[in-house]
Amino acid sequence: MALVELGRFSAPEAHIVVSRLESEGIPAIAFDAGASIADGSFLLIPVRVMVDEDDLAAARRILPEI
């Protein structure tokens, strides 16, 4: 299992994307969601949504705008 980046999003968008993928049976992880939350700049730092490389094509079909 090798994780690859599907895309970068704001924190709220990333969690929506992860939920959408998981509802379709594709495990996904939001990386960096807690970055710089203490200093209030968490909305400026993109959150990476990661999926297994074997699921990347299916994830892109589900979310074609990415």
mmCIF file as Biopython writes it, N, C-alpha, C and O atoms, coordinates in Angstrom:
data_model
#
loop_
_atom_site.group_PDB
_atom_site.id
_atom_site.type_symbol
_atom_site.label_atom_id
_atom_site.label_alt_id
_atom_site.label_comp_id
_atom_site.label_asym_id
_atom_site.label_entity_id
_atom_site.label_seq_id
_atom_site.pdbx_PDB_ins_code
_atom_site.Cartn_x
_atom_site.Cartn_y
_atom_site.Cartn_z
_atom_site.occupancy
_atom_site.B_iso_or_equiv
_atom_site.auth_seq_id
_atom_site.auth_asym_id
_atom_site.pdbx_PDB_model_num
ATOM 1   N N  . MET A ? 1  ? 0.846   -1.181 0.000   1.0 0.0 1  A 1 
ATOM 2   C CA . MET A ? 1  ? 0.000   0.000  0.000   1.0 0.0 1  A 1 
ATOM 3   C C  . MET A ? 1  ? 0.888   1.240  0.000   1.0 0.0 1  A 1 
ATOM 4   O O  . MET A ? 1  ? 1.654   1.469  0.936   1.0 0.0 1  A 1 
ATOM 5   N N  . ALA A ? 2  ? 0.777   2.024  -1.047  1.0 0.0 2  A 1 
ATOM 6   C CA . ALA A ? 2  ? 1.504   3.294  -1.137  1.0 0.0 2  A 1 
ATOM 7   C C  . ALA A ? 2  ? 0.481   4.408  -1.285  1.0 0.0 2  A 1 
ATOM 8   O O  . ALA A ? 2  ? -0.384  4.361  -2.160  1.0 0.0 2  A 1 
ATOM 9   N N  . LEU A ? 3  ? 0.589   5.397  -0.432  1.0 0.0 3  A 1 
ATOM 10  C CA . LEU A ? 3  ? -0.331  6.524  -0.502  1.0 0.0 3  A 1 
ATOM 11  C C  . LEU A ? 3  ? 0.145   7.537  -1.536  1.0 0.0 3  A 1 
ATOM 12  O O  . LEU A ? 3  ? 1.340   7.799  -1.668  1.0 0.0 3  A 1 
ATOM 13  N N  . VAL A ? 4  ? -0.811  8.097  -2.262  1.0 0.0 4  A 1 
ATOM 14  C CA . VAL A ? 4  ? -0.529  9.148  -3.238  1.0 0.0 4  A 1 
ATOM 15  C C  . VAL A ? 4  ? -1.491  10.300 -2.984  1.0 0.0 4  A 1 
ATOM 16  O O  . VAL A ? 4  ? -2.573  10.119 -2.426  1.0 0.0 4  A 1 
ATOM 17  N N  . GLU A ? 5  ? -1.076  11.474 -3.403  1.0 0.0 5  A 1 
ATOM 18  C CA . GLU A ? 5  ? -1.890  12.661 -3.186  1.0 0.0 5  A 1 
ATOM 19  C C  . GLU A ? 5  ? -2.970  12.783 -4.260  1.0 0.0 5  A 1 
ATOM 20  O O  . GLU A ? 5  ? -2.681  12.779 -5.456  1.0 0.0 5  A 1 
ATOM 21  N N  . LEU A ? 6  ? -4.209  12.891 -3.809  1.0 0.0 6  A 1 
ATOM 22  C CA . LEU A ? 6  ? -5.327  13.120 -4.718  1.0 0.0 6  A 1 
ATOM 23  C C  . LEU A ? 6  ? -5.470  14.608 -5.011  1.0 0.0 6  A 1 
ATOM 24  O O  . LEU A ? 6  ? -5.766  14.993 -6.142  1.0 0.0 6  A 1 
ATOM 25  N N  . GLY A ? 7  ? -5.262  15.442 -4.001  1.0 0.0 7  A 1 
ATOM 26  C CA . GLY A ? 7  ? -5.388  16.883 -4.180  1.0 0.0 7  A 1 
ATOM 27  C C  . GLY A ? 7  ? -5.173  17.610 -2.873  1.0 0.0 7  A 1 
ATOM 28  O O  . GLY A ? 7  ? -5.008  16.995 -1.820  1.0 0.0 7  A 1 
ATOM 29  N N  . ARG A ? 8  ? -5.176  18.951 -2.958  1.0 0.0 8  A 1 
ATOM 30  C CA . ARG A ? 8  ? -5.017  19.804 -1.778  1.0 0.0 8  A 1 
ATOM 31  C C  . ARG A ? 8  ? -6.233  20.707 -1.661  1.0 0.0 8  A 1 
ATOM 32  O O  . ARG A ? 8  ? -6.710  21.273 -2.645  1.0 0.0 8  A 1 
ATOM 33  N N  . PHE A ? 9  ? -6.724  20.829 -0.428  1.0 0.0 9  A 1 
ATOM 34  C CA . PHE A ? 9  ? -7.975  21.524 -0.184  1.0 0.0 9  A 1 
ATOM 35  C C  . PHE A ? 9  ? -7.890  22.314 1.116   1.0 0.0 9  A 1 
ATOM 36  O O  . PHE A ? 9  ? -6.964  22.140 1.909   1.0 0.0 9  A 1 
ATOM 37  N N  . SER A ? 10 ? -8.874  23.182 1.318   1.0 0.0 10 A 1 
ATOM 38  C CA . SER A ? 10 ? -9.009  23.791 2.642   1.0 0.0 10 A 1 
ATOM 39  C C  . SER A ? 10 ? -9.412  22.663 3.593   1.0 0.0 10 A 1 
ATOM 40  O O  . SER A ? 10 ? -9.874  21.612 3.149   1.0 0.0 10 A 1 
ATOM 41  N N  . ALA A ? 11 ? -9.241  22.875 4.878   1.0 0.0 11 A 1 
ATOM 42  C CA . ALA A ? 11 ? -9.550  21.819 5.846   1.0 0.0 11 A 1 
ATOM 43  C C  . ALA A ? 11 ? -10.998 21.335 5.725   1.0 0.0 11 A 1 
ATOM 44  O O  . ALA A ? 11 ? -11.221 20.126 5.667   1.0 0.0 11 A 1 
ATOM 45  N N  . PRO A ? 12 ? -11.992 22.233 5.684   1.0 0.0 12 A 1 
ATOM 46  C CA . PRO A ? 12 ? -13.370 21.732 5.560   1.0 0.0 12 A 1 
ATOM 47  C C  . PRO A ? 12 ? -13.601 20.957 4.255   1.0 0.0 12 A 1 
ATOM 48  O O  . PRO A ? 12 ? -14.269 19.923 4.264   1.0 0.0 12 A 1 
ATOM 49  N N  . GLU A ? 13 ? -13.058 21.442 3.145   1.0 0.0 13 A 1 
ATOM 50  C CA . GLU A ? 13 ? -13.214 20.740 1.864   1.0 0.0 13 A 1 
ATOM 51  C C  . GLU A ? 13 ? -12.568 19.362 1.908   1.0 0.0 13 A 1 
ATOM 52  O O  . GLU A ? 13 ? -13.126 18.393 1.394   1.0 0.0 13 A 1 
ATOM 53  N N  . ALA A ? 14 ? -11.392 19.276 2.522   1.0 0.0 14 A 1 
ATOM 54  C CA . ALA A ? 14 ? -10.684 17.998 2.592   1.0 0.0 14 A 1 
ATOM 55  C C  . ALA A ? 14 ? -11.510 16.954 3.325   1.0 0.0 14 A 1 
ATOM 56  O O  . ALA A ? 14 ? -11.562 15.797 2.908   1.0 0.0 14 A 1 
ATOM 57  N N  . HIS A ? 15 ? -12.151 17.352 4.405   1.0 0.0 15 A 1 
ATOM 58  C CA . HIS A ? 15 ? -12.945 16.396 5.167   1.0 0.0 15 A 1 
ATOM 59  C C  . HIS A ? 15 ? -14.198 15.980 4.391   1.0 0.0 15 A 1 
ATOM 60  O O  . HIS A ? 15 ? -14.656 14.845 4.522   1.0 0.0 15 A 1 
ATOM 61  N N  . ILE A ? 16 ? -14.747 16.876 3.595   1.0 0.0 16 A 1 
ATOM 62  C CA . ILE A ? 16 ? -15.877 16.520 2.732   1.0 0.0 16 A 1 
ATOM 63  C C  . ILE A ? 16 ? -15.436 15.512 1.672   1.0 0.0 16 A 1 
ATOM 64  O O  . ILE A ? 16 ? -16.131 14.531 1.407   1.0 0.0 16 A 1 
ATOM 65  N N  . VAL A ? 17 ? -14.270 15.766 1.067   1.0 0.0 17 A 1 
ATOM 66  C CA . VAL A ? 17 ? -13.736 14.859 0.045   1.0 0.0 17 A 1 
ATOM 67  C C  . VAL A ? 17 ? -13.475 13.477 0.648   1.0 0.0 17 A 1 
ATOM 68  O O  . VAL A ? 17 ? -13.833 12.463 0.049   1.0 0.0 17 A 1 
ATOM 69  N N  . VAL A ? 18 ? -12.857 13.433 1.823   1.0 0.0 18 A 1 
ATOM 70  C CA . VAL A ? 18 ? -12.580 12.152 2.480   1.0 0.0 18 A 1 
ATOM 71  C C  . VAL A ? 18 ? -13.895 11.407 2.734   1.0 0.0 18 A 1 
ATOM 72  O O  . VAL A ? 18 ? -13.995 10.211 2.463   1.0 0.0 18 A 1 
ATOM 73  N N  . SER A ? 19 ? -14.887 12.108 3.248   1.0 0.0 19 A 1 
ATOM 74  C CA . SER A ? 19 ? -16.181 11.469 3.522   1.0 0.0 19 A 1 
ATOM 75  C C  . SER A ? 19 ? -16.832 10.949 2.252   1.0 0.0 19 A 1 
ATOM 76  O O  . SER A ? 19 ? -17.396 9.855  2.243   1.0 0.0 19 A 1 
ATOM 77  N N  . ARG A ? 20 ? -16.757 11.722 1.187   1.0 0.0 20 A 1 
ATOM 78  C CA . ARG A ? 20 ? -17.348 11.305 -0.098  1.0 0.0 20 A 1 
ATOM 79  C C  . ARG A ? 20 ? -16.672 10.039 -0.623  1.0 0.0 20 A 1 
ATOM 80  O O  . ARG A ? 20 ? -17.337 9.103  -1.064  1.0 0.0 20 A 1 
ATOM 81  N N  . LEU A ? 21 ? -15.344 10.028 -0.568  1.0 0.0 21 A 1 
ATOM 82  C CA . LEU A ? 21 ? -14.615 8.847  -1.038  1.0 0.0 21 A 1 
ATOM 83  C C  . LEU A ? 21 ? -14.935 7.635  -0.187  1.0 0.0 21 A 1 
ATOM 84  O O  . LEU A ? 21 ? -15.172 6.548  -0.715  1.0 0.0 21 A 1 
ATOM 85  N N  . GLU A ? 22 ? -14.944 7.812  1.129   1.0 0.0 22 A 1 
ATOM 86  C CA . GLU A ? 22 ? -15.213 6.683  2.014   1.0 0.0 22 A 1 
ATOM 87  C C  . GLU A ? 22 ? -16.635 6.162  1.829   1.0 0.0 22 A 1 
ATOM 88  O O  . GLU A ? 22 ? -16.883 4.969  2.002   1.0 0.0 22 A 1 
ATOM 89  N N  . SER A ? 23 ? -17.576 7.051  1.478   1.0 0.0 23 A 1 
ATOM 90  C CA . SER A ? 23 ? -18.947 6.587  1.231   1.0 0.0 23 A 1 
ATOM 91  C C  . SER A ? 23 ? -19.023 5.694  -0.009  1.0 0.0 23 A 1 
ATOM 92  O O  . SER A ? 23 ? -19.962 4.916  -0.173  1.0 0.0 23 A 1 
ATOM 93  N N  . GLU A ? 24 ? -18.020 5.822  -0.875  1.0 0.0 24 A 1 
ATOM 94  C CA . GLU A ? 24 ? -17.933 4.989  -2.080  1.0 0.0 24 A 1 
ATOM 95  C C  . GLU A ? 24 ? -16.994 3.792  -1.886  1.0 0.0 24 A 1 
ATOM 96  O O  . GLU A ? 24 ? -16.712 3.059  -2.834  1.0 0.0 24 A 1 
ATOM 97  N N  . GLY A ? 25 ? -16.514 3.599  -0.655  1.0 0.0 25 A 1 
ATOM 98  C CA . GLY A ? 25 ? -15.665 2.451  -0.355  1.0 0.0 25 A 1 
ATOM 99  C C  . GLY A ? 25 ? -14.188 2.663  -0.620  1.0 0.0 25 A 1 
ATOM 100 O O  . GLY A ? 25 ? -13.423 1.700  -0.666  1.0 0.0 25 A 1 
ATOM 101 N N  . ILE A ? 26 ? -13.773 3.922  -0.796  1.0 0.0 26 A 1 
ATOM 102 C CA . ILE A ? 26 ? -12.362 4.227  -1.039  1.0 0.0 26 A 1 
ATOM 103 C C  . ILE A ? 26 ? -11.782 4.860  0.223   1.0 0.0 26 A 1 
ATOM 104 O O  . ILE A ? 26 ? -12.148 5.983  0.570   1.0 0.0 26 A 1 
ATOM 105 N N  . PRO A ? 27 ? -10.887 4.161  0.914   1.0 0.0 27 A 1 
ATOM 106 C CA . PRO A ? 27 ? -10.271 4.748  2.105   1.0 0.0 27 A 1 
ATOM 107 C C  . PRO A ? 27 ? -9.446  5.986  1.721   1.0 0.0 27 A 1 
ATOM 108 O O  . PRO A ? 27 ? -8.719  5.975  0.727   1.0 0.0 27 A 1 
ATOM 109 N N  . ALA A ? 28 ? -9.569  7.024  2.505   1.0 0.0 28 A 1 
ATOM 110 C CA . ALA A ? 28 ? -8.828  8.260  2.253   1.0 0.0 28 A 1 
ATOM 111 C C  . ALA A ? 28 ? -8.421  8.873  3.584   1.0 0.0 28 A 1 
ATOM 112 O O  . ALA A ? 28 ? -9.059  8.648  4.612   1.0 0.0 28 A 1 
ATOM 113 N N  . ILE A ? 29 ? -7.349  9.651  3.544   1.0 0.0 29 A 1 
ATOM 114 C CA . ILE A ? 29 ? -6.813  10.284 4.752   1.0 0.0 29 A 1 
ATOM 115 C C  . ILE A ? 29 ? -6.540  11.747 4.450   1.0 0.0 29 A 1 
ATOM 116 O O  . ILE A ? 29 ? -6.033  12.085 3.380   1.0 0.0 29 A 1 
ATOM 117 N N  . ALA A ? 30 ? -6.876  12.610 5.394   1.0 0.0 30 A 1 
ATOM 118 C CA . ALA A ? 30 ? -6.551  14.033 5.287   1.0 0.0 30 A 1 
ATOM 119 C C  . ALA A ? 30 ? -5.262  14.274 6.074   1.0 0.0 30 A 1 
ATOM 120 O O  . ALA A ? 30 ? -5.247  14.153 7.298   1.0 0.0 30 A 1 
ATOM 121 N N  . PHE A ? 31 ? -4.184  14.614 5.367   1.0 0.0 31 A 1 
ATOM 122 C CA . PHE A ? 31 ? -2.904  14.920 6.006   1.0 0.0 31 A 1 
ATOM 123 C C  . PHE A ? 31 ? -2.799  16.422 6.237   1.0 0.0 31 A 1 
ATOM 124 O O  . PHE A ? 31 ? -3.326  17.216 5.458   1.0 0.0 31 A 1 
ATOM 125 N N  . ASP A ? 32 ? -2.120  16.804 7.304   1.0 0.0 32 A 1 
ATOM 126 C CA . ASP A ? 32 ? -1.811  18.203 7.621   1.0 0.0 32 A 1 
ATOM 127 C C  . ASP A ? 32 ? -3.028  18.997 8.093   1.0 0.0 32 A 1 
ATOM 128 O O  . ASP A ? 32 ? -2.983  20.227 8.117   1.0 0.0 32 A 1 
ATOM 129 N N  . ALA A ? 33 ? -4.107  18.324 8.465   1.0 0.0 33 A 1 
ATOM 130 C CA . ALA A ? 33 ? -5.323  19.038 8.870   1.0 0.0 33 A 1 
ATOM 131 C C  . ALA A ? 33 ? -5.118  19.871 10.133  1.0 0.0 33 A 1 
ATOM 132 O O  . ALA A ? 33 ? -5.812  20.868 10.330  1.0 0.0 33 A 1 
ATOM 133 N N  . GLY A ? 34 ? -4.196  19.485 10.972  1.0 0.0 34 A 1 
ATOM 134 C CA . GLY A ? 34 ? -3.963  20.230 12.210  1.0 0.0 34 A 1 
ATOM 135 C C  . GLY A ? 34 ? -2.786  21.187 12.144  1.0 0.0 34 A 1 
ATOM 136 O O  . GLY A ? 34 ? -2.402  21.767 13.159  1.0 0.0 34 A 1 
ATOM 137 N N  . ALA A ? 35 ? -2.210  21.359 10.965  1.0 0.0 35 A 1 
ATOM 138 C CA . ALA A ? 35 ? -1.025  22.204 10.833  1.0 0.0 35 A 1 
ATOM 139 C C  . ALA A ? 35 ? -1.347  23.655 11.166  1.0 0.0 35 A 1 
ATOM 140 O O  . ALA A ? 35 ? -2.301  24.228 10.641  1.0 0.0 35 A 1 
ATOM 141 N N  . SER A ? 36 ? -0.560  24.225 12.021  1.0 0.0 36 A 1 
ATOM 142 C CA . SER A ? 36 ? -0.646  25.633 12.409  1.0 0.0 36 A 1 
ATOM 143 C C  . SER A ? 36 ? -2.004  26.040 12.968  1.0 0.0 36 A 1 
ATOM 144 O O  . SER A ? 36 ? -2.390  27.204 12.870  1.0 0.0 36 A 1 
ATOM 145 N N  . ILE A ? 37 ? -2.718  25.105 13.546  1.0 0.0 37 A 1 
ATOM 146 C CA . ILE A ? 37 ? -4.016  25.449 14.120  1.0 0.0 37 A 1 
ATOM 147 C C  . ILE A ? 37 ? -3.844  26.366 15.334  1.0 0.0 37 A 1 
ATOM 148 O O  . ILE A ? 37 ? -4.721  27.178 15.630  1.0 0.0 37 A 1 
ATOM 149 N N  . ALA A ? 38 ? -2.719  26.237 16.031  1.0 0.0 38 A 1 
ATOM 150 C CA . ALA A ? 38 ? -2.501  27.040 17.230  1.0 0.0 38 A 1 
ATOM 151 C C  . ALA A ? 38 ? -2.334  28.522 16.914  1.0 0.0 38 A 1 
ATOM 152 O O  . ALA A ? 38 ? -2.742  29.369 17.708  1.0 0.0 38 A 1 
ATOM 153 N N  . ASP A ? 39 ? -1.745  28.847 15.776  1.0 0.0 39 A 1 
ATOM 154 C CA . ASP A ? 39 ? -1.530  30.269 15.478  1.0 0.0 39 A 1 
ATOM 155 C C  . ASP A ? 39 ? -2.608  30.856 14.582  1.0 0.0 39 A 1 
ATOM 156 O O  . ASP A ? 39 ? -2.481  31.999 14.144  1.0 0.0 39 A 1 
ATOM 157 N N  . GLY A ? 40 ? -3.662  30.107 14.300  1.0 0.0 40 A 1 
ATOM 158 C CA . GLY A ? 40 ? -4.801  30.637 13.562  1.0 0.0 40 A 1 
ATOM 159 C C  . GLY A ? 40 ? -4.662  30.665 12.058  1.0 0.0 40 A 1 
ATOM 160 O O  . GLY A ? 40 ? -5.520  31.229 11.378  1.0 0.0 40 A 1 
ATOM 161 N N  . SER A ? 41 ? -3.612  30.076 11.513  1.0 0.0 41 A 1 
ATOM 162 C CA . SER A ? 41 ? -3.432  30.113 10.061  1.0 0.0 41 A 1 
ATOM 163 C C  . SER A ? 41 ? -3.834  28.808 9.385   1.0 0.0 41 A 1 
ATOM 164 O O  . SER A ? 41 ? -3.452  28.558 8.242   1.0 0.0 41 A 1 
ATOM 165 N N  . PHE A ? 42 ? -4.596  27.984 10.077  1.0 0.0 42 A 1 
ATOM 166 C CA . PHE A ? 42 ? -4.934  26.674 9.521   1.0 0.0 42 A 1 
ATOM 167 C C  . PHE A ? 42 ? -5.746  26.759 8.236   1.0 0.0 42 A 1 
ATOM 168 O O  . PHE A ? 42 ? -5.721  25.814 7.447   1.0 0.0 42 A 1 
ATOM 169 N N  . LEU A ? 43 ? -6.459  27.844 7.994   1.0 0.0 43 A 1 
ATOM 170 C CA . LEU A ? 43 ? -7.211  27.972 6.750   1.0 0.0 43 A 1 
ATOM 171 C C  . LEU A ? 43 ? -6.317  28.291 5.559   1.0 0.0 43 A 1 
ATOM 172 O O  . LEU A ? 43 ? -6.730  28.143 4.409   1.0 0.0 43 A 1 
ATOM 173 N N  . LEU A ? 44 ? -5.098  28.728 5.834   1.0 0.0 44 A 1 
ATOM 174 C CA . LEU A ? 44 ? -4.180  29.096 4.759   1.0 0.0 44 A 1 
ATOM 175 C C  . LEU A ? 44 ? -3.303  27.940 4.309   1.0 0.0 44 A 1 
ATOM 176 O O  . LEU A ? 44 ? -2.704  27.991 3.234   1.0 0.0 44 A 1 
ATOM 177 N N  . ILE A ? 45 ? -3.226  26.907 5.121   1.0 0.0 45 A 1 
ATOM 178 C CA . ILE A ? 45 ? -2.363  25.766 4.808   1.0 0.0 45 A 1 
ATOM 179 C C  . ILE A ? 45 ? -3.213  24.666 4.189   1.0 0.0 45 A 1 
ATOM 180 O O  . ILE A ? 45 ? -4.133  24.169 4.837   1.0 0.0 45 A 1 
ATOM 181 N N  . PRO A ? 46 ? -2.927  24.273 2.949   1.0 0.0 46 A 1 
ATOM 182 C CA . PRO A ? 46 ? -3.746  23.241 2.310   1.0 0.0 46 A 1 
ATOM 183 C C  . PRO A ? 46 ? -3.604  21.888 2.990   1.0 0.0 46 A 1 
ATOM 184 O O  . PRO A ? 46 ? -2.540  21.534 3.499   1.0 0.0 46 A 1 
ATOM 185 N N  . VAL A ? 47 ? -4.687  21.155 2.985   1.0 0.0 47 A 1 
ATOM 186 C CA . VAL A ? 47 ? -4.724  19.807 3.540   1.0 0.0 47 A 1 
ATOM 187 C C  . VAL A ? 47 ? -4.646  18.836 2.367   1.0 0.0 47 A 1 
ATOM 188 O O  . VAL A ? 47 ? -5.414  18.942 1.411   1.0 0.0 47 A 1 
ATOM 189 N N  . ARG A ? 48 ? -3.721  17.898 2.446   1.0 0.0 48 A 1 
ATOM 190 C CA . ARG A ? 48 ? -3.557  16.907 1.393   1.0 0.0 48 A 1 
ATOM 191 C C  . ARG A ? 48 ? -4.496  15.735 1.634   1.0 0.0 48 A 1 
ATOM 192 O O  . ARG A ? 48 ? -4.524  15.174 2.729   1.0 0.0 48 A 1 
ATOM 193 N N  . VAL A ? 49 ? -5.258  15.366 0.624   1.0 0.0 49 A 1 
ATOM 194 C CA . VAL A ? 49 ? -6.078  14.162 0.701   1.0 0.0 49 A 1 
ATOM 195 C C  . VAL A ? 49 ? -5.303  13.059 -0.002  1.0 0.0 49 A 1 
ATOM 196 O O  . VAL A ? 49 ? -4.938  13.175 -1.172  1.0 0.0 49 A 1 
ATOM 197 N N  . MET A ? 50 ? -5.064  11.990 0.739   1.0 0.0 50 A 1 
ATOM 198 C CA . MET A ? 50 ? -4.259  10.883 0.256   1.0 0.0 50 A 1 
ATOM 199 C C  . MET A ? 50 ? -5.125  9.634  0.112   1.0 0.0 50 A 1 
ATOM 200 O O  . MET A ? 50 ? -6.007  9.370  0.930   1.0 0.0 50 A 1 
ATOM 201 N N  . VAL A ? 51 ? -4.849  8.869  -0.953  1.0 0.0 51 A 1 
ATOM 202 C CA . VAL A ? 51 ? -5.508  7.587  -1.190  1.0 0.0 51 A 1 
ATOM 203 C C  . VAL A ? 51 ? -4.447  6.570  -1.585  1.0 0.0 51 A 1 
ATOM 204 O O  . VAL A ? 51 ? -3.321  6.929  -1.930  1.0 0.0 51 A 1 
ATOM 205 N N  . ASP A ? 52 ? -4.817  5.312  -1.531  1.0 0.0 52 A 1 
ATOM 206 C CA . ASP A ? 52 ? -3.916  4.264  -2.011  1.0 0.0 52 A 1 
ATOM 207 C C  . ASP A ? 52 ? -3.735  4.438  -3.516  1.0 0.0 52 A 1 
ATOM 208 O O  . ASP A ? 52 ? -4.682  4.783  -4.222  1.0 0.0 52 A 1 
ATOM 209 N N  . GLU A ? 53 ? -2.541  4.205  -3.996  1.0 0.0 53 A 1 
ATOM 210 C CA . GLU A ? 53 ? -2.283  4.397  -5.423  1.0 0.0 53 A 1 
ATOM 211 C C  . GLU A ? 53 ? -3.180  3.530  -6.294  1.0 0.0 53 A 1 
ATOM 212 O O  . GLU A ? 53 ? -3.486  3.902  -7.427  1.0 0.0 53 A 1 
ATOM 213 N N  . ASP A ? 54 ? -3.604  2.380  -5.782  1.0 0.0 54 A 1 
ATOM 214 C CA . ASP A ? 54 ? -4.509  1.509  -6.541  1.0 0.0 54 A 1 
ATOM 215 C C  . ASP A ? 54 ? -5.921  2.091  -6.646  1.0 0.0 54 A 1 
ATOM 216 O O  . ASP A ? 54 ? -6.692  1.693  -7.519  1.0 0.0 54 A 1 
ATOM 217 N N  . ASP A ? 55 ? -6.261  3.031  -5.757  1.0 0.0 55 A 1 
ATOM 218 C CA . ASP A ? 55 ? -7.592  3.646  -5.742  1.0 0.0 55 A 1 
ATOM 219 C C  . ASP A ? 55 ? -7.623  5.020  -6.414  1.0 0.0 55 A 1 
ATOM 220 O O  . ASP A ? 55 ? -8.688  5.629  -6.516  1.0 0.0 55 A 1 
ATOM 221 N N  . LEU A ? 56 ? -6.488  5.508  -6.866  1.0 0.0 56 A 1 
ATOM 222 C CA . LEU A ? 56 ? -6.411  6.866  -7.394  1.0 0.0 56 A 1 
ATOM 223 C C  . LEU A ? 56 ? -7.331  7.085  -8.595  1.0 0.0 56 A 1 
ATOM 224 O O  . LEU A ? 56 ? -8.046  8.087  -8.645  1.0 0.0 56 A 1 
ATOM 225 N N  . ALA A ? 57 ? -7.325  6.182  -9.543  1.0 0.0 57 A 1 
ATOM 226 C CA . ALA A ? 57 ? -8.171  6.341  -10.735 1.0 0.0 57 A 1 
ATOM 227 C C  . ALA A ? 57 ? -9.653  6.343  -10.357 1.0 0.0 57 A 1 
ATOM 228 O O  . ALA A ? 57 ? -10.421 7.149  -10.883 1.0 0.0 57 A 1 
ATOM 229 N N  . ALA A ? 58 ? -10.052 5.472  -9.472  1.0 0.0 58 A 1 
ATOM 230 C CA . ALA A ? 58 ? -11.454 5.427  -9.040  1.0 0.0 58 A 1 
ATOM 231 C C  . ALA A ? 58 ? -11.823 6.703  -8.296  1.0 0.0 58 A 1 
ATOM 232 O O  . ALA A ? 58 ? -12.922 7.229  -8.474  1.0 0.0 58 A 1 
ATOM 233 N N  . ALA A ? 59 ? -10.920 7.202  -7.471  1.0 0.0 59 A 1 
ATOM 234 C CA . ALA A ? 59 ? -11.190 8.447  -6.738  1.0 0.0 59 A 1 
ATOM 235 C C  . ALA A ? 59 ? -11.353 9.621  -7.709  1.0 0.0 59 A 1 
ATOM 236 O O  . ALA A ? 59 ? -12.203 10.488 -7.504  1.0 0.0 59 A 1 
ATOM 237 N N  . ARG A ? 60 ? -10.564 9.643  -8.727  1.0 0.0 60 A 1 
ATOM 238 C CA . ARG A ? 60 ? -10.683 10.718 -9.734  1.0 0.0 60 A 1 
ATOM 239 C C  . ARG A ? 60 ? -11.977 10.606 -10.544 1.0 0.0 60 A 1 
ATOM 240 O O  . ARG A ? 60 ? -12.525 11.616 -10.984 1.0 0.0 60 A 1 
ATOM 241 N N  . ARG A ? 61 ? -12.459 9.385  -10.739 1.0 0.0 61 A 1 
ATOM 242 C CA . ARG A ? 61 ? -13.750 9.223  -11.431 1.0 0.0 61 A 1 
ATOM 243 C C  . ARG A ? 61 ? -14.893 9.725  -10.555 1.0 0.0 61 A 1 
ATOM 244 O O  . ARG A ? 61 ? -15.859 10.296 -11.062 1.0 0.0 61 A 1 
ATOM 245 N N  . ILE A ? 62 ? -14.792 9.519  -9.257  1.0 0.0 62 A 1 
ATOM 246 C CA . ILE A ? 62 ? -15.833 9.976  -8.326  1.0 0.0 62 A 1 
ATOM 247 C C  . ILE A ? 62 ? -15.804 11.489 -8.190  1.0 0.0 62 A 1 
ATOM 248 O O  . ILE A ? 62 ? -16.852 12.127 -8.082  1.0 0.0 62 A 1 
ATOM 249 N N  . LEU A ? 63 ? -14.613 12.062 -8.195  1.0 0.0 63 A 1 
ATOM 250 C CA . LEU A ? 63 ? -14.436 13.502 -8.043  1.0 0.0 63 A 1 
ATOM 251 C C  . LEU A ? 63 ? -13.710 14.048 -9.268  1.0 0.0 63 A 1 
ATOM 252 O O  . LEU A ? 63 ? -12.543 14.425 -9.170  1.0 0.0 63 A 1 
ATOM 253 N N  . PRO A ? 64 ? -14.365 14.097 -10.398 1.0 0.0 64 A 1 
ATOM 254 C CA . PRO A ? 64 ? -13.671 14.445 -11.647 1.0 0.0 64 A 1 
ATOM 255 C C  . PRO A ? 64 ? -13.124 15.874 -11.691 1.0 0.0 64 A 1 
ATOM 256 O O  . PRO A ? 64 ? -12.240 16.163 -12.498 1.0 0.0 64 A 1 
ATOM 257 N N  . GLU A ? 65 ? -13.627 16.765 -10.848 1.0 0.0 65 A 1 
ATOM 258 C CA . GLU A ? 65 ? -13.136 18.150 -10.878 1.0 0.0 65 A 1 
ATOM 259 C C  . GLU A ? 65 ? -11.784 18.336 -10.227 1.0 0.0 65 A 1 
ATOM 260 O O  . GLU A ? 65 ? -11.223 19.432 -10.255 1.0 0.0 65 A 1 
ATOM 261 N N  . ILE A ? 66 ? -11.255 17.274 -9.642  1.0 0.0 66 A 1 
ATOM 262 C CA . ILE A ? 66 ? -9.944  17.367 -8.974  1.0 0.0 66 A 1 
ATOM 263 C C  . ILE A ? 66 ? -8.845  17.189 -9.994  1.0 0.0 66 A 1 
ATOM 264 O O  . ILE A ? 66 ? -7.665  17.231 -9.645  1.0 0.0 66 A 1 
#
